[in-house]
Amino acid sequence: MKRLTFREPLALALLLALPAPALAQIPPGAATSNVRVVGYGEVDGRPPFKLSVQERNGRWYLYAGHLWHRGWTVLDVTDPAKPGVANFIPGPANTWTIQMEIGGDKMITALERIGQGWGGDAAQPNDEGVLIWSLADPVHPKLLGQYKTGGTGTHRNFYSGGRYMHLAAGMPGYNGNIYVIVDIGNPAKPVEAGRWWVPGQNTAGGEKGQRDISLHGPPYVEGSLVYLSYGAAGLVILDIADVAHPKLVGQIPFTPPFLAFIGAHSALPLPSRKIAVVNSEAIREDCKEPLNHASLVDIADPAKPTLLSVFPLPVPPAGSPYKNFCEKGGRFGPHNLNHLHHNPFVERSDKLVYLTYFNAGLRIVDISDARAPREVGYFIPPDPTKRYGTLPTKMVAQAEDVLVDARGYIYVTEKNQGLWILRYTGGTP
């Protein structure tokens, strides 16, 4: 496998053969294997966080939520070497606006109380719930309605078009987020259609359960089944043929031995192969927590999900000043994957998994053999030079989200940088 470490702007120019205008914006120092840097965008000084994408009339639009700023940015990435900001939509003050989902001609955006230590002010009011937008004009979304939880809001949600939103919602009277289905047949008047929670979460009803049980989401709907990444409860599979009465089908926990808090962060079913990708989220810096995981699960029988394999642990490139990523600083472990397979403008490979790993950057894993996943590429951004928010404690690169569009362009976000646009150059499984 070919490994390149870019240390100087001139070397980067020669190796990537990028046009001068795009090169001037690309910070030097990235480490890559089987990945080529295509472009980089500052996004008007607002580091992007979660992403979605669509193509409209021959133009490609990337939608970005923000971790440190309040609102959403629409970027034109038709020419991925020269991404440009097409619009910024301000969000409510003192409110997380980190996630959006696109289905058909609508977009939904999550609103949530900002977590402690992430730049919010608990003494000031915040908004919460979900905003529903029309994308008839893809650059200038029009607000259609809002659903409110009455609690902390929503974190990561699922919407693939049609009548129902599927939410990871902080509802009053519950400990942690629960699963809520909302009918938006009339977007101006969204109404709850159904809900489900792990026994023990309903504290208002007198239940008492274990810690770290919370739906991180997004819920992922495939046919009449929904796959829930439910923290210490692991992967939970429900039947939602009757949306008013979701029924438990199967469950597989990962805790112990893996960490409990956000022990199941993401769950992506790959129905053509009857497997699912499940991963946790690294939380504490310097690996001061139990081991994280990224795993493949057999879901051929949804009532009996079975662990097949665990992804190999990333190791630093040769010549790195640290023996392992725990020594690098910041968080090390999995976070987000190329998740939006229901979006027709997203690459839907069932052989390659694109997964961000915080200080280990983006990792690309070949899962052709579900029993033996193997890493086939990586991209580690250079450490940022400007701080936008409070974390990480040490200024090291922390890759956050990844999205791969149907053209094959890879978009990676970082806490204190702009938008990276990449291309995988390795072989296709």
N, C-alpha and C positions, 0 to 999 in steps of 0.2 A: 504494500500500500504506500503510495507516495505521500510524504509529509513535507509541508512547507511552512516555515515560520517567517512572517513578514516583519522586518524590523525597521526598514527605511522607506520613505515615500518613493524613492527612485526605483528600488527593487520591486515594490508593489506595482508601479506603473508598467515595468517591463514584463512582469509575470502575468498580469491580468489584462494588459493591452486595453485599458479603459480610455475613453476620450477624456481630454484635459478637464472639461467643466465638471464631470462627475468625480474625477480623481481628486480634485482640490477639496472635495467635501469628505473624503473617506479618511478616517483616522488611521494612522499606521499602527502596526504591532499585532495584528490578528494572527492566530495560529490555525491552520486548516489542514484537513486531510480529505481529499476527494470532494472538496467544496471550493467553488470560485466566487469571489465577491463581485457582484454586478453593480450595485449602487448603494448609496447611503443618503439619508435625508434627515435634517435637523428638526423638521416638523415644528417650525416656529418656536423652538425652545421648550417644547412640551414633550418630554419622553413618552412615546406610546406605551400602552400596556396590552390589553386584550385587543384582538383583531377580528374583522370579518371582511368579506370581499364580494363584489359582484361585477359582471360585465354588462354594459348597457350601450347599445348602438356603437359597438366597436371600441368603446373606451372602458378601461378597467379602473374601478374605484375601490380603494382600501379604506375601511372604517376603523378608527382607533379610539378606544377609551384611554383614560389617563389615570395614573396612580397619584401623582402629586398635584395635578390640575383638575379643575371641575368643568367637564364638558367632553365633547367628542369632535374629532377631526376627520374630515373627508379628504383623502389624498387621491390624486390622479397618478396611477402607476402604469399607464398605458405603455410608456417607455420606462422600463424598470431601472435603467441607468440614470434617469433624471426624474425621480419622484417629486411631485409638487403638491403643495397644500391647495385644495380647491375651496375649502370652507371650514370654518370652526363654529361649532354650535355650543354656546355657553350652557353649562349645567347649573343646577342649584348650588348655592354656597354651602360649605361645611358638609358636603355629601360626596361619598364615593360614586364615581361615574365610570367604573372600570370595565364594564362589559356590555356588549351589544350582540344581538342575533338577528339575522336576516332570513326571511322566508317569503318567497313570492314578491309582492309589491309592498311589504311591510318590514319595519325594523322595530325591535323592542330593545330598550336600554334599561339596565338595572340601576336602581338607586338604593344606597345603603348607608347606614350610619358608619362613619369612619372608625376603624378599629383603634384601640388604644395604642399610642406610640407612633401612629402613622400620619400625624399632621392635622388631626381634627381638633375641635374645641368642644368638649362635652358640655360646657356651659351655654353654648349657643345652639339655636334650633337647626335641624337638618331635615331634608326631605327623604322620602323612602318609597319603595315599591317598584313599579315598572312603568315607564313611559312607552306609549304605542305611537309609531310614526308611519305616515305614508311616504313611500319612496317613489311616487310618481315622477318627481324630480329628484334624481339620485344625489344631486349635489346640495339641494336645499330641502331636507326632510320637513314634512308638515306634521305637527303634533295633532293626533287624533283623540287621545284619551290617556288616562292614568289609572292604574290599579294600586291601591294602598293596602299594605299588610296590617297596619295598626301597630306594628312592632319595629324591628330593626331594618326592615326592607328585604331586598333580595340580593343574592351574591352572584351565582352563575346560573343562567336559565337556558331553556331550549325552546326554539320555535322554528318550525320548518314550513310555515305557511298554514293557512286554513283557520280553523275555529279555536284551537286551544294553545295556550301557553303552558309550559311546564316549568315550575319555579322551585328554586332552593330558597325558601322563605323563612324569615324570622318572625313567627307569629306570636301574638300575645298568649301567655300561659304555657309556653313550651320552652324546654331547655334545648338550645341549639336550633339549627334550621331544620324544617320538615319539608316534605314534598307536597306541593299545592298545584292543582290543575285549575286554570282560569279560562273561562269562555269569553272570547273577544269577538263573537259573531257581530255584536255591536261594539266597536272599539271605544265609543264614547261612554259606554256603560258596562265595563267588564265586571263579571260576576264569578265567584268561586264555583267550580263544578265538582271538585272532589279534593280530598287530602288523605295523606297516609304518614304515619310516623312509627319509629321504632318504639316498642313498649318501654316505658320508663321516661319518655320525653315529656309527656303531658303532665307537667307539675301542677297545673290548675285543677286537674282531675284527680290529684292525689297520687300520681305515679312517681316512683323513685327508681332511677336507673343509674348505670355507670357513667363515668365522665367521658368526654371526648366523642360522644355520639352526636353527630351533626351532619346533615346533608350538605356537602360542599357543592356538588353539581359540576357541570350541568346534568340534569337528568337526560338520558339519551333514549329516544323512542324508536323502536324498530318493530313495525307491525303492531300487534296488540301487547307487546312487552315493553317495559321501560327498565333501563339499567341505571341504578343509582350508586354513586360513589359516596358512601355514608360514614366517612371517618373511621372510628374504631369498630364500627359495625361491619366494615368491609364492603364488598360488592353485594348489593341487594337487587333482586330481580322481581318485579311485580307484573301481574296481569292487569291491564287497564282497559280490557274490552268494554267494561262498564266503568266509565270514568268517575262516576259517583261513588263507586265502591272498589277501589284498588285492592287486589288480593296478593298476598305474598306467595311467590312461586319457589324461590331458592335464595340461598345466601352463602357466601364464603368469607369468613373473617381473615385478616392478615395480622391481627394483634392478639397475643404475642406470636412470633418473636419480634415483628417489626414495630416501629413506633406507633403510638396510639393516636395522638393528635393529628388529624388529617391523614390517618393511616390508609384511607382510600380517597384520593383527591380527584382522579379522573377515571372514567370507564368508557371505553369505546368498543362496542361489539362489531365484529367483522363477520356478518352472517354468511357470506359465501364460503367461509372456512370454519364456521361454527366455533370461533374462538373470540375472546375479548382481551383487549389490552387494559390493564389496571395499574395505576401507580399511586404512590403516596406523594406527599410534599415535604421536602426538607424545611424545617422550621428554625432550629437554633443554629447560630453561627458556630464555626469551628467544630462541627460534628458532635456537639455536646448533647446527644440524644441517641436513642436506639437507631439501628440501621434502617435506612429507607429501602424501598423496593420499586422496581418496574417489572411487571409480571405478565405472563400469558395464561389465560384461564380457558379451559374447555367448557363451552356452553351448549354442547350438542344436546344435553338433557338439562334444560334450564332449572329443573328442580334439584339437580345435583352438580353444580359447578365445581370443577376440579382444577387445582393448580397444575400447570404443565411445566413451567420453567420460569426462571428469573433472569433478567437481562444482566450481562456482564458489567462489572463496576468500571466506570471510566478511569483511565490512568493518565497522568500528565504526559505531554509530549517530551521526547528525549531532549535533554539539556535544560529542562525547567529548573528553577531555583528551589523547588519543593518536591519532596518524594511522593506525596499524594495530595489530593485536592483538599483534604482536611487541614493541611498545613498552610494552604493558600490564604485563608481568611474568608469571611462572609459565609453564606450558606453553600453547602455542597449536597446535591441530591436532586431527584426529579421534580419537575413542576408541571409544565403544560406540554401537551402533544398536539399534533395536527389533527384536531378533533372534529371539525365540522364536515364530516363526510356526507351529511344530508344536504349540504349546499352544493348545487351543480357546478359552481365555479371554483370548487376546491378539489385538489387531487385526492382520489379515493383509492390509494394503493392498499392492498391487503398483504403486501410483501415487505414494504418499508415503513418503519415507524420513525417519525421525526419527533424528538423529545428534548425539551430544554432541561438543563441540569444545573442551573444557577452558575456557580463559578467555573464549572466545567463546560459552559457554553451549550451549543446545540450538539446532540448526538444523533446519528442516523444508524438505525439497527435493522439488519436483514432478518426477517422472521419467516423466511421461506420454510425452514424447518422449525416448527413450533416448539420442538424439544431442545433446540440448540440455537437460540438467537445469537447473532454475532454483529459486532459493530463494524460498519463499512465506511464511515465518514464522520467528521466533526468540524465544528467551527467555534473557536474560542475568541470572543471579542477582546480587543485591548482593554486594559483597565481605564475607566473613565477619568477625565481630568477636571470635571465640574460636578459639584454636588447639587442636586435639585431637592432632595428630601432628606429624611433623618437617617435612612439606612442604605447600605450596610454600614456597620461601625468602621470597618476598614474599607477604603475605596478600591475595591476590586470589582471586576466585571461580574454581573449577575443576570444571565440570560433569563428572560421571563416567559414570553409567549412565542409560539411559532405557528405559522399558517403557510400552506403551500397551495398556490393557485393552480388552476387546471392547465396552465401553460408550463408549470414546473418551476416557477419562481418561488423561492423560499423567503418569507419575511420573518425576521427575528427582532424582538424588542429587548431592551435592557433598561434597568432602573434609572440610570443617570446618563443615557445617551439617546441618540436618535434612532431611526429605523434602518436596520441592515437588510439588504436584498441580496440573496445568494442564489447559487445554482449547484445542484448536486452533479458531480462529474464522474461518479463511479458507475459500475455496471448495474444493469437492471436485473433483479433476480428472476 
